[in-house]
Amino acid sequence: MKRILVTGGTGFIGSHTVVELQQHGYEVIIVDNLVNSSIEVLDNIAKITGIKPSFEQFDLADPAKTADFFNRNKDLSGIIHFAAYKAVGESMQKPLEYYRNNIGSLLNILEGMKTCALGDIVFSSSCTVYGQPDELPVTEQAPIKPAWSPYGNTKQMCEEILRFSAASLPIKAIALRYFNPIGAHESALIGELPLGIPNNLVPYITQTAIGLRQSLHVFGNDYDTPDGTAMRDYIHVVDIARAHVVAIGRMINKRMKHNMEIFNLGTGHGFSVLEVIQSFERVSGLKLNYKIVDRRPGDIEKVWASTDFANKELGWKAEKKIDEMMTSAWKWEKALADRKGQQ
Ligand code: UFG
């Protein structure tokens, strides 16, 4: 059985990827410091797959602990690296923490890969590297624009570190640029667990509908889009997770065409904030309380992916539509409320 290290495997995308890996016959070891996730995720993964993944709790930004981990785990077949800070706004307040954590942990992992003669890493990147693209849909060849936040900058820098490492070290890397991952596993056992007030649209919608927040603020309706609200390429988290299984299989089975490859993970369709709200109202049968307010500083107007390269090269395609995404997000929010009610 091939053994895969999943860093950040108790997080939102990480946990869904662990499920898919296990269901495809991989053995998983998770490393996570649990700063933004919960240990109970391990039991919930086990409820879905019947297998509790191995787990170690430490900070990958700590060079000694990371080196020690790799010295003890020389039998890994590959790494999927999710562990990182991910809040755009917070990164503006704490730039140094973001650089130290996101860059430092990747460097420590790459050092560890040298120790283990381990060559394959899948990296969690983001469409944020494109900024506001000049042309839509945005392809992987689009120019990388100056970052709008330290968070986005760490994604750009990590991609560059991987590119140069793959050029001169025995390392192969696949960077997956996610568009807007939303939704939750159909079991409603794992999903997104935002700490405090959510920054992202969909958890804010479901928390408003369940009564945790009073009203959703729609940030701006004067964009150059059909209904004036900003547009994004929302993609179901399980579709994103499946792409990681394909990517790691491509590496392990030596099907990569270059030492570093980059793929967009999106659906190819843009939805406006109002369209997302309408989808939620359709699937939940509820009316959402929302009001239009000023634009959020730093937001881009519109972005959606060209999916041709991922579809052709990976043989992967996002399958779930916006209503399925919103249905699963709502089921997850209700399951969370039920669990809280039982406590
Ligand atoms: N929005 C609202 N109200 C809210 C929250 C969001 O109207 O309460 C709007 C935003 O203005 C934006 C859209 O909903 O137009 C999506 O916002 P999100 O915060 O959900 O997602 P972003 O596109 O801003 O950010 C996401 C990830 C980032 C990543 C970025 C890449 O959260 O990590 O995509 O573009 F960097």
Residues whose N, C-alpha, C, O or C-beta is under 5 A from the ligand:
A	BS01	UFG	K86 S126 C127 T128 F179 N199 N200 L201 V202 Y204 H217 V218 F219 A230 R232 V273 R296 D299
